[in-house]
């Protein structure tokens, strides 16, 4: 399970499983990555629910 975060200068991929962590960063600043990480942590439950709903409906 992962999430992509896009910004004006690049994007990053964060793993949600087994724990939230940066997987790859393509051009975001450290500050942008930290801000994205904070938002992901704050909205972890919503992200997990959206992931489950998206992938359960695509089978």
N, CA, C, O and CB atoms as a CASP TS submission, in Angstrom:
PFRMAT TS
TARGET T0000
AUTHOR 0000-0000-0000
METHOD Language model
MODEL 1
PARENT N/A
ATOM      1  N   UNK     1       0.853  -1.162   0.000  1.00  0.00           N
ATOM      2  CA  UNK     1       0.000   0.000   0.000  1.00  0.00           C
ATOM      3  C   UNK     1       0.905   1.234   0.000  1.00  0.00           C
ATOM      4  O   UNK     1       1.840   1.332   0.795  1.00  0.00           O
ATOM      5  CB  UNK     1      -0.974  -0.007   1.226  1.00  0.00           C
ATOM      6  N   UNK     2       0.615   2.162  -0.897  1.00  0.00           N
ATOM      7  CA  UNK     2       1.428   3.369  -0.997  1.00  0.00           C
ATOM      8  C   UNK     2       0.574   4.530  -1.489  1.00  0.00           C
ATOM      9  O   UNK     2      -0.561   4.353  -1.931  1.00  0.00           O
ATOM     10  CB  UNK     2       2.629   3.143  -1.939  1.00  0.00           C
ATOM     11  N   UNK     3       1.151   5.714  -1.398  1.00  0.00           N
ATOM     12  CA  UNK     3       0.481   6.921  -1.882  1.00  0.00           C
ATOM     13  C   UNK     3       1.514   7.788  -2.595  1.00  0.00           C
ATOM     14  O   UNK     3       2.675   7.854  -2.193  1.00  0.00           O
ATOM     15  CB  UNK     3      -0.200   7.708  -0.706  1.00  0.00           C
ATOM     16  N   UNK     4       1.071   8.448  -3.656  1.00  0.00           N
ATOM     17  CA  UNK     4       1.924   9.383  -4.385  1.00  0.00           C
ATOM     18  C   UNK     4       1.533  10.802  -4.006  1.00  0.00           C
ATOM     19  O   UNK     4       0.352  11.114  -3.852  1.00  0.00           O
ATOM     20  CB  UNK     4       1.809   9.171  -5.923  1.00  0.00           C
ATOM     21  N   UNK     5       2.530  11.650  -3.857  1.00  0.00           N
ATOM     22  CA  UNK     5       2.319  13.057  -3.532  1.00  0.00           C
ATOM     23  C   UNK     5       2.975  13.882  -4.623  1.00  0.00           C
ATOM     24  O   UNK     5       4.159  13.714  -4.914  1.00  0.00           O
ATOM     25  CB  UNK     5       2.896  13.420  -2.117  1.00  0.00           C
ATOM     26  N   UNK     6       2.206  14.769  -5.223  1.00  0.00           N
ATOM     27  CA  UNK     6       2.754  15.605  -6.293  1.00  0.00           C
ATOM     28  C   UNK     6       2.815  17.056  -5.844  1.00  0.00           C
ATOM     29  O   UNK     6       1.925  17.554  -5.154  1.00  0.00           O
ATOM     30  CB  UNK     6       1.910  15.476  -7.578  1.00  0.00           C
ATOM     31  N   UNK     7       3.890  17.719  -6.255  1.00  0.00           N
ATOM     32  CA  UNK     7       4.073  19.137  -5.998  1.00  0.00           C
ATOM     33  C   UNK     7       4.484  19.819  -7.285  1.00  0.00           C
ATOM     34  O   UNK     7       4.669  19.155  -8.305  1.00  0.00           O
ATOM     35  CB  UNK     7       5.119  19.375  -4.888  1.00  0.00           C
ATOM     36  N   UNK     8       4.631  21.131  -7.256  1.00  0.00           N
ATOM     37  CA  UNK     8       4.979  21.848  -8.475  1.00  0.00           C
ATOM     38  C   UNK     8       6.359  21.482  -9.033  1.00  0.00           C
ATOM     39  O   UNK     8       6.609  21.649 -10.227  1.00  0.00           O
ATOM     40  CB  UNK     8       4.923  23.319  -8.216  1.00  0.00           C
ATOM     41  N   UNK     9       7.244  20.990  -8.181  1.00  0.00           N
ATOM     42  CA  UNK     9       8.613  20.700  -8.613  1.00  0.00           C
ATOM     43  C   UNK     9       8.937  19.216  -8.696  1.00  0.00           C
ATOM     44  O   UNK     9      10.055  18.846  -9.055  1.00  0.00           O
ATOM     45  CB  UNK     9       9.576  21.354  -7.685  1.00  0.00           C
ATOM     46  N   UNK    10       7.975  18.365  -8.370  1.00  0.00           N
ATOM     47  CA  UNK    10       8.268  16.933  -8.404  1.00  0.00           C
ATOM     48  C   UNK    10       7.202  16.134  -7.694  1.00  0.00           C
ATOM     49  O   UNK    10       6.085  16.602  -7.473  1.00  0.00           O
ATOM     50  CB  UNK    10       9.618  16.653  -7.782  1.00  0.00           C
ATOM     51  N   UNK    11       7.572  14.916  -7.340  1.00  0.00           N
ATOM     52  CA  UNK    11       6.638  14.051  -6.627  1.00  0.00           C
ATOM     53  C   UNK    11       7.399  13.060  -5.772  1.00  0.00           C
ATOM     54  O   UNK    11       8.604  12.868  -5.935  1.00  0.00           O
ATOM     55  CB  UNK    11       5.716  13.313  -7.608  1.00  0.00           C
ATOM     56  N   UNK    12       6.671  12.431  -4.853  1.00  0.00           N
ATOM     57  CA  UNK    12       7.268  11.430  -3.974  1.00  0.00           C
ATOM     58  C   UNK    12       6.277  10.292  -3.786  1.00  0.00           C
ATOM     59  O   UNK    12       5.070  10.458  -3.962  1.00  0.00           O
ATOM     60  CB  UNK    12       7.670  12.049  -2.602  1.00  0.00           C
ATOM     61  N   UNK    13       6.809   9.145  -3.428  1.00  0.00           N
ATOM     62  CA  UNK    13       6.005   7.967  -3.130  1.00  0.00           C
ATOM     63  C   UNK    13       6.283   7.586  -1.687  1.00  0.00           C
ATOM     64  O   UNK    13       7.435   7.508  -1.261  1.00  0.00           O
ATOM     65  CB  UNK    13       6.324   6.779  -4.109  1.00  0.00           C
ATOM     66  N   UNK    14       5.211   7.351  -0.940  1.00  0.00           N
ATOM     67  CA  UNK    14       5.325   6.949   0.460  1.00  0.00           C
ATOM     68  C   UNK    14       4.674   5.591   0.643  1.00  0.00           C
ATOM     69  O   UNK    14       3.559   5.360   0.173  1.00  0.00           O
ATOM     70  CB  UNK    14       4.677   7.998   1.398  1.00  0.00           C
ATOM     71  N   UNK    15       5.371   4.689   1.327  1.00  0.00           N
ATOM     72  CA  UNK    15       4.764   3.422   1.724  1.00  0.00           C
ATOM     73  C   UNK    15       3.829   3.706   2.882  1.00  0.00           C
ATOM     74  O   UNK    15       4.119   4.536   3.743  1.00  0.00           O
ATOM     75  CB  UNK    15       5.847   2.355   2.115  1.00  0.00           C
ATOM     76  N   UNK    16       2.702   3.008   2.895  1.00  0.00           N
ATOM     77  CA  UNK    16       1.777   3.074   4.021  1.00  0.00           C
ATOM     78  C   UNK    16       1.903   1.790   4.842  1.00  0.00           C
ATOM     79  O   UNK    16       1.674   1.797   6.051  1.00  0.00           O
ATOM     80  CB  UNK    16       0.309   3.280   3.530  1.00  0.00           C
ATOM     81  N   UNK    17       2.261   0.708   4.191  1.00  0.00           N
ATOM     82  CA  UNK    17       2.449  -0.595   4.835  1.00  0.00           C
ATOM     83  C   UNK    17       3.900  -1.007   4.725  1.00  0.00           C
ATOM     84  O   UNK    17       4.479  -0.785   3.661  1.00  0.00           O
ATOM     85  CB  UNK    17       1.533  -1.668   4.205  1.00  0.00           C
ATOM     86  N   UNK    18       4.527  -1.576   5.703  1.00  0.00           N
ATOM     87  CA  UNK    18       3.975  -1.833   7.024  1.00  0.00           C
ATOM     88  C   UNK    18       3.917  -0.589   7.905  1.00  0.00           C
ATOM     89  O   UNK    18       3.203  -0.568   8.907  1.00  0.00           O
ATOM     90  CB  UNK    18       4.782  -2.892   7.706  1.00  0.00           C
ATOM     91  N   UNK    19       4.663   0.443   7.535  1.00  0.00           N
ATOM     92  CA  UNK    19       4.592   1.715   8.266  1.00  0.00           C
ATOM     93  C   UNK    19       4.789   2.842   7.256  1.00  0.00           C
ATOM     94  O   UNK    19       5.261   2.622   6.140  1.00  0.00           O
ATOM     95  CB  UNK    19       5.674   1.787   9.419  1.00  0.00           C
ATOM     96  N   UNK    20       4.424   4.029   7.663  1.00  0.00           N
ATOM     97  CA  UNK    20       4.533   5.182   6.769  1.00  0.00           C
ATOM     98  C   UNK    20       5.999   5.590   6.662  1.00  0.00           C
ATOM     99  O   UNK    20       6.643   5.909   7.662  1.00  0.00           O
ATOM    100  CB  UNK    20       3.662   6.373   7.278  1.00  0.00           C
ATOM    101  N   UNK    21       6.517   5.575   5.431  1.00  0.00           N
ATOM    102  CA  UNK    21       7.891   6.007   5.196  1.00  0.00           C
ATOM    103  C   UNK    21       8.075   6.385   3.730  1.00  0.00           C
ATOM    104  O   UNK    21       7.357   5.909   2.851  1.00  0.00           O
ATOM    105  CB  UNK    21       8.891   4.899   5.599  1.00  0.00           C
ATOM    106  N   UNK    22       9.035   7.234   3.497  1.00  0.00           N
ATOM    107  CA  UNK    22       9.349   7.676   2.143  1.00  0.00           C
ATOM    108  C   UNK    22       9.948   6.519   1.352  1.00  0.00           C
ATOM    109  O   UNK    22      10.906   5.884   1.792  1.00  0.00           O
ATOM    110  CB  UNK    22      10.319   8.880   2.167  1.00  0.00           C
ATOM    111  N   UNK    23       9.375   6.253   0.181  1.00  0.00           N
ATOM    112  CA  UNK    23       9.908   5.211  -0.699  1.00  0.00           C
ATOM    113  C   UNK    23      10.825   5.819  -1.747  1.00  0.00           C
ATOM    114  O   UNK    23      11.937   5.337  -1.964  1.00  0.00           O
ATOM    115  CB  UNK    23       8.765   4.435  -1.380  1.00  0.00           C
ATOM    116  N   UNK    24      10.350   6.899  -2.406  1.00  0.00           N
ATOM    117  CA  UNK    24      11.130   7.560  -3.447  1.00  0.00           C
ATOM    118  C   UNK    24      10.775   9.040  -3.480  1.00  0.00           C
ATOM    119  O   UNK    24       9.652   9.432  -3.165  1.00  0.00           O
ATOM    120  CB  UNK    24      10.880   6.906  -4.830  1.00  0.00           C
ATOM    121  N   UNK    25      11.738   9.841  -3.860  1.00  0.00           N
ATOM    122  CA  UNK    25      11.522  11.280  -3.991  1.00  0.00           C
ATOM    123  C   UNK    25      12.102  11.737  -5.325  1.00  0.00           C
ATOM    124  O   UNK    25      13.265  11.485  -5.641  1.00  0.00           O
ATOM    125  CB  UNK    25      12.169  12.064  -2.798  1.00  0.00           C
ATOM    126  N   UNK    26      11.269  12.405  -6.085  1.00  0.00           N
ATOM    127  CA  UNK    26      11.681  12.909  -7.396  1.00  0.00           C
ATOM    128  C   UNK    26      11.531  14.424  -7.434  1.00  0.00           C
ATOM    129  O   UNK    26      10.597  14.936  -8.050  1.00  0.00           O
ATOM    130  CB  UNK    26      10.850  12.252  -8.528  1.00  0.00           C
ATOM    131  N   UNK    27      12.426  15.138  -6.792  1.00  0.00           N
ATOM    132  CA  UNK    27      12.475  16.579  -6.929  1.00  0.00           C
ATOM    133  C   UNK    27      11.843  17.418  -5.837  1.00  0.00           C
ATOM    134  O   UNK    27      11.955  18.643  -5.881  1.00  0.00           O
ATOM    135  CB  UNK    27      11.860  16.926  -8.151  1.00  0.00           C
ATOM    136  N   UNK    28      11.182  16.812  -4.854  1.00  0.00           N
ATOM    137  CA  UNK    28      10.620  17.608  -3.769  1.00  0.00           C
ATOM    138  C   UNK    28      11.724  17.979  -2.778  1.00  0.00           C
ATOM    139  O   UNK    28      12.676  17.224  -2.582  1.00  0.00           O
ATOM    140  CB  UNK    28       9.479  16.837  -3.055  1.00  0.00           C
ATOM    141  N   UNK    29      11.585  19.136  -2.166  1.00  0.00           N
ATOM    142  CA  UNK    29      12.555  19.555  -1.157  1.00  0.00           C
ATOM    143  C   UNK    29      12.316  18.778   0.136  1.00  0.00           C
ATOM    144  O   UNK    29      11.265  18.162   0.315  1.00  0.00           O
ATOM    145  CB  UNK    29      12.462  21.084  -0.901  1.00  0.00           C
ATOM    146  N   UNK    30      13.283  18.811   1.020  1.00  0.00           N
ATOM    147  CA  UNK    30      13.114  18.162   2.324  1.00  0.00           C
ATOM    148  C   UNK    30      11.893  18.728   3.050  1.00  0.00           C
ATOM    149  O   UNK    30      11.145  17.993   3.694  1.00  0.00           O
ATOM    150  CB  UNK    30      14.381  18.343   3.189  1.00  0.00           C
ATOM    151  N   UNK    31      11.709  20.015   2.938  1.00  0.00           N
ATOM    152  CA  UNK    31      10.562  20.658   3.590  1.00  0.00           C
ATOM    153  C   UNK    31       9.240  20.128   3.021  1.00  0.00           C
ATOM    154  O   UNK    31       8.305  19.864   3.776  1.00  0.00           O
ATOM    155  CB  UNK    31      10.637  22.192   3.419  1.00  0.00           C
ATOM    156  N   UNK    32       9.159  19.975   1.706  1.00  0.00           N
ATOM    157  CA  UNK    32       7.949  19.457   1.076  1.00  0.00           C
ATOM    158  C   UNK    32       7.702  18.000   1.479  1.00  0.00           C
ATOM    159  O   UNK    32       6.563  17.606   1.728  1.00  0.00           O
ATOM    160  CB  UNK    32       8.051  19.576  -0.452  1.00  0.00           C
ATOM    161  N   UNK    33       8.754  17.219   1.541  1.00  0.00           N
ATOM    162  CA  UNK    33       8.625  15.816   1.950  1.00  0.00           C
ATOM    163  C   UNK    33       8.121  15.737   3.387  1.00  0.00           C
ATOM    164  O   UNK    33       7.240  14.932   3.688  1.00  0.00           O
ATOM    165  CB  UNK    33       9.981  15.074   1.812  1.00  0.00           C
ATOM    166  N   UNK    34       8.663  16.554   4.268  1.00  0.00           N
ATOM    167  CA  UNK    34       8.226  16.555   5.670  1.00  0.00           C
ATOM    168  C   UNK    34       6.768  16.983   5.792  1.00  0.00           C
ATOM    169  O   UNK    34       6.018  16.421   6.590  1.00  0.00           O
ATOM    170  CB  UNK    34       9.115  17.485   6.508  1.00  0.00           C
ATOM    171  N   UNK    35       6.366  17.974   5.006  1.00  0.00           N
ATOM    172  CA  UNK    35       4.973  18.430   5.028  1.00  0.00           C
ATOM    173  C   UNK    35       4.043  17.331   4.526  1.00  0.00           C
ATOM    174  O   UNK    35       2.975  17.107   5.095  1.00  0.00           O
ATOM    175  CB  UNK    35       4.803  19.703   4.171  1.00  0.00           C
ATOM    176  N   UNK    36       4.450  16.647   3.463  1.00  0.00           N
ATOM    177  CA  UNK    36       3.649  15.547   2.924  1.00  0.00           C
ATOM    178  C   UNK    36       3.538  14.416   3.937  1.00  0.00           C
ATOM    179  O   UNK    36       2.460  13.856   4.134  1.00  0.00           O
ATOM    180  CB  UNK    36       4.257  15.026   1.614  1.00  0.00           C
ATOM    181  N   UNK    37       4.643  14.086   4.571  1.00  0.00           N
ATOM    182  CA  UNK    37       4.650  13.030   5.575  1.00  0.00           C
ATOM    183  C   UNK    37       3.681  13.362   6.708  1.00  0.00           C
ATOM    184  O   UNK    37       2.936  12.497   7.169  1.00  0.00           O
ATOM    185  CB  UNK    37       6.069  12.822   6.128  1.00  0.00           C
ATOM    186  N   UNK    38       3.694  14.588   7.143  1.00  0.00           N
ATOM    187  CA  UNK    38       2.792  15.024   8.221  1.00  0.00           C
ATOM    188  C   UNK    38       1.329  14.866   7.792  1.00  0.00           C
ATOM    189  O   UNK    38       0.504  14.374   8.562  1.00  0.00           O
ATOM    190  CB  UNK    38       3.079  16.501   8.610  1.00  0.00           C
ATOM    191  N   UNK    39       1.017  15.276   6.581  1.00  0.00           N
ATOM    192  CA  UNK    39      -0.360  15.149   6.085  1.00  0.00           C
ATOM    193  C   UNK    39      -0.781  13.686   5.964  1.00  0.00           C
ATOM    194  O   UNK    39      -1.911  13.331   6.300  1.00  0.00           O
ATOM    195  CB  UNK    39      -0.500  15.843   4.725  1.00  0.00           C
ATOM    196  N   UNK    40       0.119  12.852   5.491  1.00  0.00           N
ATOM    197  CA  UNK    40      -0.184  11.428   5.373  1.00  0.00           C
ATOM    198  C   UNK    40      -0.453  10.833   6.747  1.00  0.00           C
ATOM    199  O   UNK    40      -1.394  10.058   6.919  1.00  0.00           O
ATOM    200  CB  UNK    40       0.970  10.681   4.681  1.00  0.00           C
ATOM    201  N   UNK    41       0.364  11.188   7.716  1.00  0.00           N
ATOM    202  CA  UNK    41       0.171  10.686   9.076  1.00  0.00           C
ATOM    203  C   UNK    41      -1.166  11.162   9.647  1.00  0.00           C
ATOM    204  O   UNK    41      -1.864  10.397  10.312  1.00  0.00           O
ATOM    205  CB  UNK    41       1.328  11.139   9.983  1.00  0.00           C
ATOM    206  N   UNK    42      -1.517  12.407   9.393  1.00  0.00           N
ATOM    207  CA  UNK    42      -2.771  12.959   9.911  1.00  0.00           C
ATOM    208  C   UNK    42      -3.996  12.326   9.249  1.00  0.00           C
ATOM    209  O   UNK    42      -5.064  12.252   9.856  1.00  0.00           O
ATOM    210  CB  UNK    42      -2.800  14.468   9.707  1.00  0.00           C
ATOM    211  N   UNK    43      -3.839  11.870   8.005  1.00  0.00           N
ATOM    212  CA  UNK    43      -4.974  11.336   7.247  1.00  0.00           C
ATOM    213  C   UNK    43      -4.812   9.846   6.930  1.00  0.00           C
ATOM    214  O   UNK    43      -5.402   9.337   5.977  1.00  0.00           O
ATOM    215  CB  UNK    43      -5.147  12.120   5.951  1.00  0.00           C
ATOM    216  N   UNK    44      -4.018   9.169   7.726  1.00  0.00           N
ATOM    217  CA  UNK    44      -3.719   7.761   7.468  1.00  0.00           C
ATOM    218  C   UNK    44      -4.978   6.908   7.348  1.00  0.00           C
ATOM    219  O   UNK    44      -5.081   6.097   6.428  1.00  0.00           O
ATOM    220  CB  UNK    44      -2.839   7.212   8.569  1.00  0.00           C
ATOM    221  N   UNK    45      -5.929   7.072   8.249  1.00  0.00           N
ATOM    222  CA  UNK    45      -7.140   6.260   8.210  1.00  0.00           C
ATOM    223  C   UNK    45      -7.921   6.494   6.917  1.00  0.00           C
ATOM    224  O   UNK    45      -8.409   5.543   6.305  1.00  0.00           O
ATOM    225  CB  UNK    45      -8.022   6.567   9.421  1.00  0.00           C
ATOM    226  N   UNK    46      -8.040   7.742   6.506  1.00  0.00           N
ATOM    227  CA  UNK    46      -8.755   8.071   5.273  1.00  0.00           C
ATOM    228  C   UNK    46      -8.050   7.471   4.051  1.00  0.00           C
ATOM    229  O   UNK    46      -8.699   6.965   3.135  1.00  0.00           O
ATOM    230  CB  UNK    46      -8.876   9.598   5.118  1.00  0.00           C
ATOM    231  N   UNK    47      -6.742   7.534   4.052  1.00  0.00           N
ATOM    232  CA  UNK    47      -5.964   6.985   2.936  1.00  0.00           C
ATOM    233  C   UNK    47      -6.161   5.478   2.851  1.00  0.00           C
ATOM    234  O   UNK    47      -6.362   4.936   1.764  1.00  0.00           O
ATOM    235  CB  UNK    47      -4.461   7.321   3.094  1.00  0.00           C
ATOM    236  N   UNK    48      -6.106   4.802   3.992  1.00  0.00           N
ATOM    237  CA  UNK    48      -6.302   3.353   4.015  1.00  0.00           C
ATOM    238  C   UNK    48      -7.709   2.979   3.532  1.00  0.00           C
ATOM    239  O   UNK    48      -7.876   2.021   2.778  1.00  0.00           O
ATOM    240  CB  UNK    48      -6.066   2.807   5.434  1.00  0.00           C
ATOM    241  N   UNK    49      -8.707   3.734   3.969  1.00  0.00           N
ATOM    242  CA  UNK    49     -10.082   3.463   3.541  1.00  0.00           C
ATOM    243  C   UNK    49     -10.246   3.690   2.040  1.00  0.00           C
ATOM    244  O   UNK    49     -10.903   2.897   1.365  1.00  0.00           O
ATOM    245  CB  UNK    49     -11.068   4.348   4.318  1.00  0.00           C
ATOM    246  N   UNK    50      -9.664   4.753   1.516  1.00  0.00           N
ATOM    247  CA  UNK    50      -9.759   5.044   0.088  1.00  0.00           C
ATOM    248  C   UNK    50      -9.042   3.960  -0.720  1.00  0.00           C
ATOM    249  O   UNK    50      -9.530   3.537  -1.768  1.00  0.00           O
ATOM    250  CB  UNK    50      -9.162   6.438  -0.224  1.00  0.00           C
ATOM    251  N   UNK    51      -7.901   3.520  -0.237  1.00  0.00           N
ATOM    252  CA  UNK    51      -7.157   2.449  -0.919  1.00  0.00           C
ATOM    253  C   UNK    51      -8.004   1.182  -0.977  1.00  0.00           C
ATOM    254  O   UNK    51      -8.144   0.562  -2.031  1.00  0.00           O
ATOM    255  CB  UNK    51      -5.808   2.165  -0.195  1.00  0.00           C
ATOM    256  N   UNK    52      -8.565   0.808   0.168  1.00  0.00           N
ATOM    257  CA  UNK    52      -9.376  -0.411   0.237  1.00  0.00           C
ATOM    258  C   UNK    52     -10.601  -0.293  -0.684  1.00  0.00           C
ATOM    259  O   UNK    52     -10.932  -1.240  -1.397  1.00  0.00           O
ATOM    260  CB  UNK    52      -9.823  -0.683   1.700  1.00  0.00           C
ATOM    261  N   UNK    53     -11.257   0.842  -0.670  1.00  0.00           N
ATOM    262  CA  UNK    53     -12.442   1.032  -1.511  1.00  0.00           C
ATOM    263  C   UNK    53     -12.066   0.986  -2.997  1.00  0.00           C
ATOM    264  O   UNK    53     -12.776   0.377  -3.797  1.00  0.00           O
ATOM    265  CB  UNK    53     -13.131   2.376  -1.177  1.00  0.00           C
ATOM    266  N   UNK    54     -10.974   1.615  -3.358  1.00  0.00           N
ATOM    267  CA  UNK    54     -10.541   1.635  -4.753  1.00  0.00           C
ATOM    268  C   UNK    54     -10.206   0.243  -5.263  1.00  0.00           C
ATOM    269  O   UNK    54     -10.658  -0.155  -6.337  1.00  0.00           O
ATOM    270  CB  UNK    54      -9.337   2.543  -4.914  1.00  0.00           C
ATOM    271  N   UNK    55      -9.421  -0.492  -4.500  1.00  0.00           N
ATOM    272  CA  UNK    55      -8.951  -1.786  -4.977  1.00  0.00           C
ATOM    273  C   UNK    55      -9.961  -2.910  -4.775  1.00  0.00           C
ATOM    274  O   UNK    55      -9.894  -3.918  -5.479  1.00  0.00           O
ATOM    275  CB  UNK    55      -7.673  -2.138  -4.286  1.00  0.00           C
ATOM    276  N   UNK    56     -10.882  -2.770  -3.849  1.00  0.00           N
ATOM    277  CA  UNK    56     -11.928  -3.792  -3.727  1.00  0.00           C
ATOM    278  C   UNK    56     -12.938  -3.668  -4.849  1.00  0.00           C
ATOM    279  O   UNK    56     -13.570  -4.651  -5.235  1.00  0.00           O
ATOM    280  CB  UNK    56     -12.635  -3.685  -2.374  1.00  0.00           C
ATOM    281  N   UNK    57     -13.093  -2.448  -5.380  1.00  0.00           N
ATOM    282  CA  UNK    57     -14.024  -2.223  -6.478  1.00  0.00           C
ATOM    283  C   UNK    57     -13.447  -2.536  -7.838  1.00  0.00           C
ATOM    284  O   UNK    57     -14.187  -2.579  -8.820  1.00  0.00           O
ATOM    285  CB  UNK    57     -14.485  -0.819  -6.461  1.00  0.00           C
ATOM    286  N   UNK    58     -12.134  -2.759  -7.927  1.00  0.00           N
ATOM    287  CA  UNK    58     -11.514  -2.973  -9.246  1.00  0.00           C
ATOM    288  C   UNK    58     -11.354  -4.451  -9.578  1.00  0.00           C
ATOM    289  O   UNK    58     -10.821  -4.787 -10.635  1.00  0.00           O
ATOM    290  CB  UNK    58     -10.153  -2.293  -9.301  1.00  0.00           C
ATOM    291  N   UNK    59     -11.805  -5.338  -8.697  1.00  0.00           N
ATOM    292  CA  UNK    59     -11.670  -6.776  -8.959  1.00  0.00           C
ATOM    293  C   UNK    59     -12.832  -7.299  -9.759  1.00  0.00           C
ATOM    294  O   UNK    59     -12.882  -8.489 -10.070  1.00  0.00           O
ATOM    295  CB  UNK    59     -11.556  -7.550  -7.659  1.00  0.00           C
TER
END
